[in-house]
């Protein structure tokens, strides 16, 4: 029996988690170097790399390793098992995850945005249009080209945010989830990659991911409101995704010190420049 591409990707992510929990994700280094391992949701990776770079400059001997996108659930599992020093999630913890001893602290909120392939000639999308795009398999852009939806897993936070937009979106997204021939992506980076290379593609991301990774996509206004720090802060742009930093009782002291930096005013400046609202600044 052969495995399709999506199955191979799932197996790859499971292998990464197992490797992390076994402590074999990184080669041995000199004992004088302190390594902090961080991973989880792809929404935060680009900004976290910039935060890590700034921290390393002022903390000689500290090396921060940011893993490729694992997703929130995998990040939570890895940090609870000790495979990661700090985890990143874009959803709240479940009760069972809290019982594992994981603690989540929100440190940023980023506008949840609708993005298209760069060649799509559209600047704004309304809720009613989105309901039509997701419910109609033959939906087209104004120029007559086909709309190609990039779908995320059913239980992913992005899918939940879409379904919660309205009763119409609830049914439209459910219909799109079971439709054959859809473009499907597991992680945030896979989703944006698929959108960049697919003519007519429409999907979702955080503004933080798009800005911090300098992604060549078209960011749409929603119901006439442009997503940004100011519009998210004043509530005129209503869609945001929270980003959480994950620790446990066994989190090393060096990792806790970096976590404190992430909530500092200096880190807040980096967060803001990359399309995030800083939260819980100390």
N, C-alpha and C positions, 0 to 999 in steps of 0.2 A: 504494500500500500504506500502511495506517495503522499507527501505533505505539501499543501499549497503554501504560497509565500507568507500569508498571514500566520499560518501555523508555525512556520519556521521562526518568525519574528517572536511569537509568544514563547517558544522554546528557548530562544536566545535570551530573552529577558529573565526567564526562570533560571537559566544557567548563570547569568550575572548575579542574581540574588544569592544563589547557592554559593558562588565563589566568594561573594562579600562576607557571607555568614561564616565561611570557612577561614576567612582572614587572608585569602590569597589574591586579592584584587590588585595589589601593587608589589613591585619588587622591593627587596630589603634595601634600606638606605643607611647612611651613617647615623649613629646613635645621637649625634648632636643636632640632627634635623628633626623638628617636630612636624609630623604630618597630620593634617585634619582632612578627613574624607567626608564629602558632602554629595548628596544626590537625592533625586525624587522628581517632582513635577517639572516638566520642560518649560512651563510658563515663567519660571524664575531663574533658569540657568544662565541666560545671557547677562542679566543684571548681577547675579551672584558672582560670576567670573570677574566683573569689574570691581565689585566689593572686595573680593579676595585679592585682587591685584593691588588695590589701595592699601589693604591691611598688611600684606607681605612687605611692602616698601617701608613701613614703619615698625615692622617686627622681624628683624633679621633672624634667620634660623627656623622660621615657620613657613611651611609649604602647604598650601591648600589645594587639594585635588578635587575638581568638580567632575563627576561622572556624567556620561551621556544620559539622556532622558530615560528615566525608569518608570515615571508615572507616580502619582501620589501613593497609591496602595502599595506598590513595591518599595517605595522609599520608606513608608511607615514600617513595613515588615523588616526591612534591612536595619533601620535604626533600633528597632525593638530587640533585634537579635544581636546587636553589637557589630554588625558589618559596616555600618556607617557611624561616624561620630555625630553628624548633624543630618537631619532629614528635611526635605522640603515638600510641602503639600499644598494643593490648591482647593482643598475641601476640609471641613471640620472632621475631627476624629469620630469614629463610631464608639459606642459604649464598650464593645469588645476590645477595641484598640486602646482605649484609655485603661482598661483592666490589665493590659500588657505593660503598663507603666510609662507609656508614651505621653509626653506633655507637648501641646501645640500652642505656640504664641504667635498671634497675627502680627506681622511686621510690615505688610504692604497691601495695598489694594490697587488693582490695575483695571482700567476700562476693558470690558469684554466687547470685542469689536467684530464686525463683519468685514471680511476681506475677500477680494477677488483677484484673479489673475490680472497682472498689470495691464494687459491689453484690453480689458473690459472697459468700455466707455460708459461708466456710471459713477455718480458721486454720492448718491443717497439711496437708502432703502427704507421703505415703510414696513410696519408690522403686517399690514394686509398683503404687501408684495411678498414678504417672506412666507406667509401662509400659503400663498399661491405657488411659490417656487418649490416648496417642500412637498406639497400635495399633488402637484401636476407633473407627471413623468415627462411631459413634452414641453415644459416651461422653457421660454427663450428670452434672451436679452433684447433690448429695444432694436438692435441691429439685425435681429433674426437668428443670431447664433445660439446654439444650445447651451443651457445652463447645466454645468456638471457639479453636483453637490459632493463635497468631501465630508463623509460621515465618520463620526467617532463611535466607540463602543456604547452600547445601550446604557450602561451604568456609569459612564464617564461624566464628570461634572459639567463638561461643555454640553453634552446631550441633555442633561437635566436643566441647565440654564435655558436652553432653547425651548424645551417642552413647557417650562414655567412661564413663558412669555404671554401665553393666552390659551384658552381652550382650543382655538383653531390650530395653534402651533402644536399643542399636545397631540392632536389626532394626525396632523400633517407629518410630524417627525416620526411618529409610530409607523405610518404608512411607508415613509422613505426608508426606515430601518430594515424592513423586510423586502424591499424592492431589489430585484436582481440587477446585476450590472453596475452597482454603485461603487464609487471610489471609497475605500475604507482605510482608516489610519488609526494606529493604536496610540501613538504619542503625539504631543504638541508639535514636535519638530517634523515628524513624518507627515502630519496633516498639512503644515505649511509647505513642506517640500513638494507634496503632491499638487498643491494649489499653484505653486510657482511654475511647474512644468506642464500643467494641463490647461489648454485654451478653454476659456469660458467658465473656469472653476469658481465656485463660491464656497466659503467656509468661515470658520471662526478662529479667533486667537485672542491673546491679551495684547494691549498696546505695548506693554512692557517687553514681551517677546519680540514683537516686530521692530521696535526701536533699538533695543539692546543688541539684536542680532543683525540689524540693518537689512531687513528682508525686503526684496523688491516686489512688493504687492501694492494693491490699491485698497486703501482703508476707506470704508463707506461711513457717511453720517447715518444716524438712525433716527427716523421720524423728524428729519431736518436739523438734528443737533449733532455737531461735530464732537467726536470723542477726544477728550484731553484731560489734563490734570485739573484745570479750573472748572470745566463742566461736570467732571465727576465729583469734585469737592462740593460744588454748590447744588448737586442733585439734578441739574438740568439734563445731564446724560445719566440715565438710570441704571445702566448695566455695568456692574463691576465684579471682579473675581478677587477674593481674598487669598493671600499667600501666607502660609504658616511656616515657622521654623520649629523643628521637632527635636526634642531632647528626651533623655531618660535619666534616672538616678545615677547611671553608670557613665554618663557623658563626661569625657575627660576635661580637666580644668582648662586646657588650652582651647578646646572647642567652645567652652562656655564663655571664655574671654572674647572669642570672635563673635559669638552670638550677641554679646553686649555691644560690640562695635556695630553690628547690623542695625541696632536700634538707637544709634547715636546720631546727633545732628550732622556730623560729617557724612555718615552713610545715608542720611536722609537726603542730602544734596545729590548724591549719586542716584538714589532711587528716583527722585523727581526728574532728573535729566533723562532717565530711561523710561519715562511713561508710567511711573508708579506713585501713588500717594503713600507717604511714609506714615506708619501707624505705631503707636506705643513708643515714640521717641523719648529717650531718657536724658 
